[in-house]
Amino acid sequence: MKEVKRKEFYVFSPFLRVFHWIMVVSIVVLFCTGVIIATPLQSVNLEPTYSVTYMDLVRDIHFVVAFIFAASFILRVYGFVINKGDRLFPHFWKGYFYRQTIEVALHYMFLKYEHSSFLRNPLARASYAMLYVLVAVEFITGFAMYFLANPDSIWGGISAWIIMVCGGEMMAHLIHHYVAWGIILFAIGHLYMVIRAEFMEGESEVSAMFSGYKFLIHNPKDATDSDLSGEKHLI
């Protein structure tokens, strides 16, 4: 029997993990309810006119989850402030980031047999930064359409300006709709990559989002600049 020594790294704080799973559930619920809002299911219309229809319920769920999602994002930013290792964005200003990203990309395109070990995959970090931009667009367009119903309030005035910049309410709706599809495509790719890293490369990506710890055989290149709380040598 071969003895394998692994190093334990604490990578993901509770704030980051809580945000991640709230984000997962919120994206699924928001996308499903959003699709129904965009293309309503056919209603039998058997209930009285004063009762709550399924579309009212779907819209209410969509709005409530949107506020929960926004609150969780604020929590994520707060986690970044108090936990130095909870990065929001990769180190774009450092030259080695681009070299490492290209190295990982070549491996995923089967042009390189393997890539260096990382605690934070640089290609994944770059994609998360893009995800945050997409989420920001969803927040801006979504809440603009939501608060447009109260034009006399301060939020209604801001919403009207955002809608005007988008080119009208219909255009804001289309932007909101297609960006949502972009987020779903990202989620599908992300799920594939983390499962691949878990089982093919032994990077414990999936389990780490539950426990906060990664167990690696190799010494990760970015261990020295990741502000981790410590490491242990395990067998």
N, C-alpha and C positions, 0 to 999 in steps of 0.2 A: 504493500500500500504506500502510495506516494504522499509525503507530508507537504501540504501547501500552506504557506504563511500569507496572511492577508493583513492589510492595514485598515484600521477603522477611522473614518473621517466624519466628523459632524458637520454637515453641509447645510441642511435646510432647517431653519428655525420654525417654531410653532406658527408664527405669523405667516410665514411663506406657505406652509403646508395648509393652514386654514384657508388662506386666500385661494390657493390652487384648487382645493376641492369645492369650495363655494363657487368658484369660477366654472368648474366643470359642470356642476349641476345647473347653474344659472344659464350657461350657454345652451345646454340641451333644451331646457324649458323655454327660454326666450326664442330659440330657433323654431321649435315646434309650434308654439303659440303664434309666432310671427308669420309662419307660413299659412296658418289657418286664417289670421287676420287679412293677409294679402289675398288669399283665395278661400273664402268662407265655404264650409261644408253646407250641403243642402239641408235646410231645416224643415221638419215636418209641420211646424207651426200649430201644434195641438194645444199648447199652453195659452192661458189668457194673455191679453195684450199687456197687462200690468205686471206680469211675472218676469223674472230674470231669465233672459234667453241665454243660450250657450255662448253666443258671441259676446255678450256682456261679461260673462264669466271668464272667457278666454282673454279678453282685453284687460280685465282686472288682474288676472294672474300675470299677464305680460308686464303690466305697469308695476305691480308689487315686486316682482323678481328683478325688474330693471333697477329699482331703488336699492334692493338688497345687493345687487351686483355692484352698483356704484359705491355703496358703503364698504363693501369688501375690498374694492380697489383703493379706497382711502386707507383702509387697514393695511393693505399691502405697502403703500407708501410710508405709513407710520413704521412698519416693520423694517423697511429699508433705512429709516432714520436711526432707529435704536439698535439695529443689528447690522454691523458693518459688512457682514458676509452676504446679506440679502440684496444682491445687486438688482437694480431695475434695468440697467443697460450694460452691455459689455464695454471693455476699454477700447473704444474706437480710436482714441488718440494715441494708442501705442502700436508701433509698427509690427510687433510680433503677433498681434491679434489677427492681422490679415494673412500672415504666413501660416498660422495655425488653422485658420478657417479654410484656406485653400487645401491644406493637407487633409483635413477631415473630408472636405467635399470630394477630393480625388478618390478617397477610400470608398465613399458612398457610391461613386460612379464606377466602381470596380476598376479604376485606373491605378490604384495603389493597394498593395496587399493588406497593409494595416496602417493605423495612425497612432500617434503618441497618446498616452493615457492622460485624461483630463478629468478634474473634478467637475468642471463646468465646460461642457462641450462648446467651443467657440462658435460653431455653426448654429447650434441650437440657441445660444445666447443672442445671436444676431436675428434669428427668426422670432424670438420672443419680443425683441424690440419692435419688430414690424407688427407683431400682434398687438402691442400696446397702442400703436398708432391707429390700427383698425378699430380697436375698442374705443379709443378717444373719438373717432369719427362717429361711431354708433351712439355714444353718449350725447354728443353735440346735436346730431340730427334727430335722435329719438326724443330727447327732452325738449328740443325746440318744437317739435310737432305736438308734444304733450301739453306744454304750457301755452301754446298758441290759442287754446280754448279760453284763456283768461287774458285778453289783450290789454286790459286796463292795469294789470299788475306789472311790477318791475321785470319779473321773469317773462311776462308776455311781450314786453317791449324788446327784450333781448332776443326772444324767440323769433319775433317778426323780422328783426335785422338778420338773424342767421338764415331764415327762410329766404329772404331777399338775396343774400349772398349765394345761396345754393341755386337760385334761379326759379324759385317758386316752390310751393308745398309739394307738388307732384314730383319735382326733381329731387327734393329732399327725401321723399319717400323712396324713390328709386335708388338713391345713394345708400340709404339705410338698408334697403333690401339686398342689394348686390354686395355690399361690404359684409353683411351677415353670411352670405354664401362663401365669401373669402375666409371668414373666421372658421366656418365649418370645414373647408378644405384644409386649412392649417391644422385643425384638430385631428383630422384623419391622418395627415402626414406625421403629426407629432406622436400619435398613438402607435403608428408603425415603427417609428424610429426608436422610441423608448423600449418597446418590446424587443426590437432587434438588438439594442444595446444590452438589455437585460440577459437575453438567452444566448446571443452569439458572441458578445464581447465581455460578458461577465462584469458589467459596470453597475449593477444593482440600481438602475434608474427607477424602476417601478417601486421596489421595496423601500427605497430611500424617501419617497414622497409620503410614506406612512410613518417610518421610524425617524427620519432625519439623518440617518447614517448611510454612508457608502462604504462598502468593503471591497478593496482593490488589491490585486496581486502586485501590480506595478506601481512605481512611484509617479504620481501625477505631476505633469509639468507645472501646473499652476498652484501647487500646494503652498508655495511660499508667499504668494500674493493674494490668498483667498480669505485671510482673516478668520481662519477656523479656530475653534475652541481647543483643539488638541487631537491627538491620534493615539491609537493603541495598536499593538501588534498581536494579532490573533492567529490561532492555528485552526 
